[in-house]
Amino acid sequence: MAALLVFVVFLVAIVLSIPIGVSMILGSVAPILMMARGGVIPQIVDNTLSGANSTPILAVPLFILGGVIMAEGGISKKLFNFFSYFVGRMTGGVPCAVVLTCLFYGAISGSGPATTAAVGAMCVPFMVDLGYNKTWASGLIAVAGGLGVIIPPSIPFVLYSLATGVSTGKLFLGGVFPGILIGLFLMAYAVFYCATKGEDKAKIKARLDEISKDGFWPLFKDSFWALMCPIIILGGIYTGFFTPTEAAVVSVFYAIIVCLFIERTIKFSALPAFLTSSVKTYGGLAFVLAFATAFGRVLSLTHATSAVQDFIVGNFHSSVSVLSICTIIFLILGMIMDTGPAIIILAPVLLPAVKMLGVDEVHFGVVLVCCLSIGLATPPFGLDLFVAGNISQDQPMDVAKKAFPFIVAFLLSLALIVYVPAISTWLVY
């Protein structure tokens, strides 16, 4: 009964539009105040403080800061120019270059909205100048921007690691092939669309000739430092040279050195504004992360986790069936809940149960993050829809209509990721 009270109070608070962090605290104290179960109030305070006192948690704001600096430094344009040199002239090549840019930029920012904003601000006007439908271009960016939370280093993977104790490095490896697979499906639909609807080949050729007029090596030189960022960060993690948290620090210093001293695309006076922006972005999530520890402790003391585990094990008898249901739940939650809080709340509750049915912990994390990344581009609250709509001056629902075929392509790739675990685990084990 106490476990049920925790969830009821929490869900009612969410329905009443009370912030996630406050809702978690209300759910945590409800069984203590009403039933004298779930610990004591001082323990809630101690757990909240211990939740905030975590070294790995520093990776989140630092990756955000590194992404902000890279975005303001014009890195997305350099990446797009580089990829368009190789694929831009084929049918659907410009949209494919956009997807590739999102894939690679995601390895810099670790954030879906940041990827959508940075790549979209440059690519949407570029595509409109070439004759592509403005809203269609925004729909492409809204969905492709979700790759930013799948391709490592991914902030949601860091949160999943914090919530469950699963290795961040393993999660980063697990996201590589799924991110590439989703990108390929998005590009396949873009090629199909352009082949059936047509493109202004003359305009495209003229713009690409302008981009590549000096040849490959000058273009490569111009893009070199942007291309090296994820290689340095991920290479350092996988070779054991530094931890994921230390990699976040490296990403910030790398971004500052490249954008301030090498490319000279930002000024030193702009750095305080970038710091402020990163803190504002991370501030709300930091409270949720701190409160999540107390919330999880109360769930454990009221045996809520055990109840969920008994229900899942008692009603599902295979990894396929439980993953199918979890995928549907995650897709629905992704439409109405932000990625960070959803991971912090769901992962520690569900992971012990699904592991008993043979679901790999890395595979489960990849499926969870992929489902929630689709939610970034689905109404009513898909954040990437609002970011992309703001760039193109379109209503989010109009962008959502054009994004729908891309979402279908995303879902097709998701089905492979869900039912073929090796896509997520082959690099890990």
Secondary structure, DSSP 8 states (H G I E B T S, - for coil): -HHHHHHHHHHHHHHTT--HHHHHHHHHHHHHHHHS-S--HHHHHHHHHHHH--SGGGHHHHHHHHHHHHHHTTHHHHHHHHHHHHHTTSTTHHHHHHHHHHHHHHHHH--HHHHHHHHHHHHHHHHHHTT--HHHHHHHHHHHGGGGGTSSS-HHHHHHHHHH---HHHHHHHTHHHHHHHHHHHHHHHHHHHHHH---HHHHHHHHHHHTTT-HHHHHHHHHHHHHHHHHHHHHHHTTSS-HHHHHHHHHHHHHIIIIIIS--S-GGGHHHHHHHHHHHHHHHHHHHHHHHHHHHHHHHTTHHHHHHHHHHHH--SHHHHHHHHHHHHHHHHHHS-HHHHHHHHHHHHHHHHHHTT--HHHHHHHHHHHHHHHTTSTTT-HHHHHHHHHHT--HHHHHHHHHHHHHHHHHHHHHHHH-THHHHTTT-
